[in-house]
Amino acid sequence: MGKLFLVPTPIGNLADMTFRGVEVLKTVDFILAEDTRNSAKLLQHYEVSTPMYAHHAHNEHQHTPEIIKQLKEGKSFALITDAGTPGISDPGFLLLRNCIENEIETEVLPGATAFVPALIQSALPNHDFYFCGFLPVKKGRQTRLNQLKELKSTLIFYESPHKIEKTLGDFVEHFGRERQACLSREISKKFEEHLRGTLGELLGIVKNTKLKGEMVLSVEGVK
């Protein structure tokens, strides 16, 4: 039997890659990447020459049986995504579950995950939090928001810059304007920023400022 490694990659600063992560990428037989063009920059930076293949949401169902077959034949694979830890709002769950069902050894390396520094930087209670990931775009969105508005835990969301205004508007509508929140963006990059205030205040900032970069929203739970 081979082995599957899930290897976190930097969410911004390339120096956040761990020594162990680089070692795994250099020693496995194959690397599975969400976007081979994006990951090629990381591999080149760390002088990794391991063969790389695309593995993403659009082909993972088709490719997983062949990967399982090769793992059973003794090949080793490392799964990486564009940024962060595989399986956290990124491909990884399906392949990992199939490995476990086939009694193939798996290992998840510790490393970069965007919501952890964002939660801590928010200064909101972090002893009890609920990771929500990306909200549904249309179907099920209102139902999801109605479920979340009653939770006492700090809520953590991922969002893209072109949807942030709509999402904050939905939060104001369902959670109220006065809940404390923090919008974190460009984490570990040169222009890292954490905007703290009420949901109403953050919505006002977003309406008047064109913010870029992937974002994490931390929102106070219901009191």
Beta strands, then each sheet from edge to edge (+ up, - down):
strand 1: 3-6
strand 2: 30-33
strand 3: 52-54
strand 4: 76-80
strand 5: 105-108
strand 6: 129-133
strand 7: 154-159
strand 8: 180-185
strand 9: 193-198
strand 10: 215-219
sheet 1: 3+ 2+ 4+ 1+ 5+
sheet 2: 6+ 7+ 10- 8+ 9-
end
